[in-house]
């Protein structure tokens, strides 16, 4: 009797799985949609067993959707395939003048080639290498060559009227620290004021502190802080009331122009290292026949794409697109040519792309479009490549790190999936790989475009889908 009942349960399970693959939503997913009163046609799903090629589930997989940041999976995949996992960006330094002991009687020129992770710590290492090349004092100016990319007109407020947000920073061939300053706010109870500190403490960025200290718990949007800048973005003003129960609060915001930021950071770190420099800065082009005194390399691409995908770094993804353009079609790299490189790559590898609109390659766009089936074909292709482990490792691990570090708590999904998330207003998406309880490895794509879906319901739908798939 027990054996017969088990057989019936197995048959029921197989029938449910078969019907799902034929285009019916799993009951768990349907229940969430019904509960949140979300229409079924707002959702697209494509799931495939990457070992057997079997389609496990499909639902409106041919509908064009805004994928938000999951489009980074395409940008990083093409970068891995075209540039190779060991590709490294370089930053070159030239001494334009004569050396007299440890003094450069002339200008120092830095040429960028698009390193997307030239953060403060690595800039310090770059400057250390310059010091090791024998330079301590610079009598001339800092010359900046960012000609490897051609950005054109860029409005950081165009996407959401938030020009100071780090995710809106434009790409640049000599991008340093993402052009972002971290501001630290602390209450000074003795003077009943708010202390503001900068990291990095750029000397060419002026701060006007009009904050007041008010009694209250440490809460509220930006802890009551309003931030504004002048037209040149070289003076920032803080106003509003800061709660006195806050111990410390940090805010990351873009500052200055790209080259003014480079100059300010160079000036600060050079002096901190014991060097002397009192010059200004200018744009210039490196002499193509000159030999650099320092050629500073980035970590390999395989490490860089993990920072792009796990933490959904928009400006780093955009740097990849410009790099593809410059390396494949010649400098200067542009966004338009970067899109052409990706389109050609898709055609050469016979991957579906008829519905694709990549825009800036980062997903921070209202115009990006892809179907769930097309995203699924990318995941299928990547699974069969020799660099698959590096690609897989670039994604967030469910419940453990990156953008998924706080999701799926209290479920069996923790550690079972490598996924890229995507979220914009009215967009919620997820794509990557899941290992089911039985050991099946599944490529999973779920994209949903609907009013306020990003405010929580989208994640509920995704969790219901993944929990159902985990049992397959």
PyMOL commands that set and color helices and strands:
alter all, ss='L'
color gray80, all
select helices_A, chain A and resi 2-21+27-35+40-42+68-83+120-132+166-168+177-179+221-224+258-272+301-310+314-329+335-348+372-383+388-393+402-404+453-455+457-470
alter helices_A, ss='H'
color red, helices_A
select strands_A, chain A and resi 43-49+55-59+90-100+103-112+137-138+142-145+180-188+193-199+206-214+225-229+235-243+249-254+276-277+281-283+294-297+396-397+417-424+427-435+441-449
alter strands_A, ss='S'
color yellow, strands_A
deselect
rebuild
show_as cartoon
